[in-house]
Amino acid sequence: MKKAVLMLVLIALGVVSCKNETTLQEYYVENQNSQQYLAFDLPASLLTGDNSKLNAEQKATLETIKKVNVLGFPLKDGNKEFYEAEKAKLTEILKSDKYQQLMRYGGGNRKAELYYLGEEDAIDELIIFGSDDEKGFGIARVTGNDMNPEAMIRLLKSFEKGELDVAGLPDLDGFLD
């Protein structure tokens, strides 16, 4: 009788632990070769171009990054329904307890959200999910070692200001036009 109860408990644990939730990495791998998406991976070495405009803290933050994976979905005529479905999939993936929301901003048809994996003061992965219901969406996974969230946000602002020379970034002209 004890063996039967033990077997039932083990089977129940096996069924419960085998949730079929797609991870962000699985989503990226499944879609990186799709013609609907633009995908590229940047190793940290390509992020360290001529960054003389960066201060010491920004350079130190940049050194905590291992690589960046980007997956973009440009909205075009005829793919609005697919766009909505894929955006909903990503939103559902990011609702998982393993992704902690760092911040959210935007409004109307445009929004961006930042999530992280790891400890609050030493994150291992930063996820940036942005969407514009007229242009498309993009998601970036920034992986590294003990990245500081506040310093990463400041580094992102440097990128927006054009202070960060991203030598390996592919030409994205027209991607979201």
C-alpha positions in Angstrom: 0.0 0.0 0.0 2.8 2.4 0.9 4.5 1.7 -2.5 1.2 2.5 -4.3 0.9 5.8 -2.5 4.5 6.6 -3.2 4.1 5.8 -6.9 1.0 8.0 -7.1 2.8 10.9 -5.4 5.7 10.6 -7.8 3.5 10.4 -10.9 1.5 13.5 -9.6 4.7 15.4 -9.1 5.9 14.4 -12.6 2.7 15.6 -14.2 2.7 18.9 -12.2 6.3 19.7 -12.9 6.0 19.1 -16.7 4.1 22.3 -17.5 4.3 23.0 -21.2 5.2 26.7 -20.9 7.3 28.2 -23.6 10.3 30.1 -22.4 11.5 33.3 -24.0 14.6 31.5 -25.3 12.5 28.8 -26.9 10.3 31.5 -28.5 13.4 33.2 -29.9 14.8 29.9 -31.2 11.5 28.9 -32.8 11.1 32.2 -34.6 14.7 33.4 -35.4 14.6 31.9 -38.9 11.1 32.9 -39.8 10.7 35.3 -42.6 8.2 37.3 -40.5 10.9 38.2 -38.1 14.2 40.0 -38.1 16.7 38.3 -35.7 20.3 39.0 -34.8 22.7 38.1 -32.0 25.4 40.5 -30.8 28.3 39.2 -28.8 29.6 41.7 -26.2 32.8 42.2 -28.3 30.7 44.0 -30.9 29.3 46.4 -28.3 32.7 47.7 -27.4 33.5 49.8 -30.4 34.8 53.4 -30.0 32.9 54.3 -26.8 35.0 57.3 -25.8 31.8 59.2 -25.0 31.0 56.9 -22.2 32.0 57.5 -18.6 33.8 55.0 -16.5 30.5 53.6 -14.9 28.9 53.2 -18.4 32.0 51.3 -19.6 32.0 49.1 -16.6 28.3 48.3 -17.1 29.0 47.5 -20.8 31.6 45.0 -19.6 29.0 43.0 -17.6 27.2 42.2 -20.8 27.9 38.8 -22.5 25.5 39.1 -25.6 22.3 40.6 -26.9 19.7 38.6 -28.8 17.1 40.7 -30.7 13.9 39.5 -32.4 11.8 42.0 -34.2 8.4 41.7 -35.9 7.8 44.5 -38.4 4.0 45.1 -39.0 3.2 45.0 -42.7 0.1 44.8 -44.8 -1.6 41.5 -44.2 0.1 40.3 -41.0 -1.8 42.3 -38.4 -3.7 39.3 -37.1 -0.4 37.3 -36.8 1.2 40.3 -35.2 -1.5 40.4 -32.5 -1.2 36.6 -31.9 2.6 36.7 -31.6 2.5 39.8 -29.3 -0.1 38.0 -27.1 2.3 34.9 -26.9 5.2 37.1 -25.7 3.0 38.9 -23.2 1.9 35.5 -21.8 5.5 34.3 -21.6 6.6 37.4 -19.7 3.8 36.9 -17.2 5.6 33.9 -15.8 6.8 34.2 -12.2 10.4 33.8 -13.3 10.4 37.2 -15.1 10.3 40.2 -12.7 9.1 43.5 -14.1 11.6 46.3 -13.7 9.7 49.1 -15.3 7.0 49.9 -17.9 6.5 53.1 -19.9 4.6 54.4 -22.9 1.0 54.9 -23.7 -1.6 54.6 -26.4 -0.3 52.3 -29.2 3.3 52.4 -28.0 4.7 50.8 -25.0 7.9 49.3 -23.6 8.5 47.0 -20.7 11.7 45.9 -19.0 12.0 42.6 -17.2 14.9 40.7 -15.5 16.0 37.3 -14.3 18.2 37.0 -11.3 18.6 39.0 -8.1 17.4 42.6 -7.9 20.9 44.0 -7.5 22.7 41.4 -9.7 20.7 40.4 -12.8 21.7 37.8 -15.2 19.3 38.7 -18.0 17.5 41.9 -19.0 14.5 41.7 -21.3 13.3 44.7 -23.2 9.9 44.3 -24.9 8.6 47.2 -27.0 5.7 47.4 -29.3 4.0 49.9 -31.6 0.7 48.9 -33.0 1.5 50.7 -36.2 5.1 49.5 -36.7 5.6 46.2 -35.0 7.3 44.8 -31.9 10.7 43.9 -30.8 12.2 42.0 -27.9 15.8 42.0 -26.8 17.5 39.6 -24.3 20.6 41.1 -22.8 22.5 38.4 -21.0 25.5 39.0 -18.6 26.9 38.5 -15.2 25.7 40.4 -12.2 24.4 43.3 -14.2 23.1 46.3 -12.2 19.6 47.2 -13.3 20.0 51.0 -12.6 23.3 51.1 -14.5 21.8 49.1 -17.4 18.9 51.7 -17.6 21.5 54.5 -17.7 23.4 52.7 -20.4 20.2 52.3 -22.5 19.7 56.0 -22.2 23.2 56.5 -23.5 22.3 54.4 -26.5 19.2 56.5 -27.1 21.4 59.7 -27.0 23.8 58.2 -29.5 26.6 58.0 -27.0 27.1 54.2 -27.4 28.9 53.1 -30.5 27.4 49.8 -31.4 29.8 48.7 -34.2 28.1 45.3 -34.8 24.5 46.5 -34.9 23.0 45.6 -38.3 21.6 48.3 -40.5 18.0 48.7 -39.2 16.9 51.4 -41.6 13.3 50.8 -42.6 12.8 48.0 -40.1 10.0 49.9 -38.3 9.0 52.2 -41.1 
